[in-house]
Amino acid sequence: MSKKNRRPQPRPTRPAGPLEPAPGRATEPGAIGPGQIETLIGLIATGALDAHLPQLTVAIRQRQHHLTAGHTIQALAAFTPGDRVRLNHQIRPLYLHGATGTVTGWAGQSVVVQLDVPTGRFTTGEIRCPSLGLEPIRPE
């Protein structure tokens, strides 16, 4: 078989048009329904929006950054000095997973935690970590 015959043939594409709201469904401004998201994904998958991929990528990254920043600020506001916390799976290095400590303050957008047991390179037991890497330990 020749190399030319092994190449995948291009799929036919549908023209990219405006997304219509789902019939019989009231949506809020700017929201898209389940059928519309499938259409958008289909248009991307078939290559109909290839010329717009860089713009879509930038918009998606900006939105993800915005959402993460919002979650970080909410989580940061949830901790006060004296709170007991446990380090979750988002913390690096891995040997800190599950370690417990007490919030002592903030350093920028990081929470300062005094570990119960100094571990690894953290010989003083004081670490700075992102607020999303902490889980509160509720008193029983």
N, C-alpha and C positions, 0 to 999 in steps of 0.2 A: 504494500500500500504506500502510495507516495505521501510525502509530508503535507502537501496541499489538501489531500483528502482527509487527513487526520485533524485538521483544524476545525474547531467548532464553528458552525454557521451562525451568523448574527440572527438574533431573534427579532421578529417584527415588533415595532414600538407603537404605542398609542400616542396620539398627539397630547401634549401637556396643555390642559385647559384649567379653568378655575374649578375649585372643588365646590360641589353643591352640597347644601345641608341634607342630612338624611331625611327622607320623607316622613312626615308626621312626628317629627321630633323637634322640640323647641331647644335651641342651644343658646348659650350665652355668647356675646360678641367675642369673636376670636377663637372660640372653641370649635373643635372638629369632632365629628362623630366616629364611631367604630368603623363604619364603611369607608369613611373618608381617609382614615389613617391607613387602611389596607390599600386604598387606591394610591396614596402617596408612596407607600413602601413599594408597591408594584411599579410605579413610575421610576423610582430610583433603581430598583432591581433590573428593569429592562433597559435602562440607559437613556430613557427619555429626558432625564434631568441632568445628564452628564455635564452640560455647559454650566450648570448652576451648582455643582457639587462644592466648589470652594466656598461659595457664599453660604450654603447650607451648613458646611462644616464649621465655619466661623460662628454662625448663629447658634448652633448646638453647643459648641464649646463655651461661648459666652453665657448661655442659659445655664449650663451645668455649673460653671464657676459661680454665677449668681445664687443658685440654689444652695451650693455648698457653703458659700459665705453666710447666707441666711441661717442655715442649720448650725454653723459654727458659733455665730453670735448668740443664738438661742441657747445652745448648750453651755456656752461660756457664762451666760447670765444665770444659769441654773445652779452654779457652784458658788459657795461662799466659804471664806476661811473657817476651818474647823470641820467641814464636811468630810465624812469617810467615803473613800472611793476605791474602786478596783479597776486596774488597767485591763482594757479589753484586747481583742485580736488585732486591732488596727495599730497597736504600738510596736515600735521596733526599738531595740533588738528583741527577738522572739522570747528570750529568757525572762522578759518582764511581764509576759502575759499572765494575768491572774494575780499579780502582785497587788497588795493593798497598801493604803497610806492615807494621809490626811492632807487636805488642801490647806496651804499656808498663804497663798496669794496668787497674783497674776504677773506675768511678764509679757506685755504686748497682748497678742491673741493666744498666748499659752497659759496653762494653769500650772502653778508651782505646787508640787506634791512632795511631802516628806514621807518616804517609804517607811513602813514598819520595820523592815529588815533591809539594810543596805545590800545591794546586789551587784555583782559584776563590776563594771568600771565606775558605778555610782557609789563610791566609797563613803560619801557623806550621807547618802540616802535621799538627797534632794534632786528632783528631776523636774524638767519643764516639758510638758507634753500638750498636744492639741486637746481641746475640750471634747471632741468627738471620740477620743481614745479612752474616755473615762466613763465608768458606770457608777452611779451613786450606790452606796451600801446603806440601805434603810435600817434604822434601829428596830430591833424586834420587840 
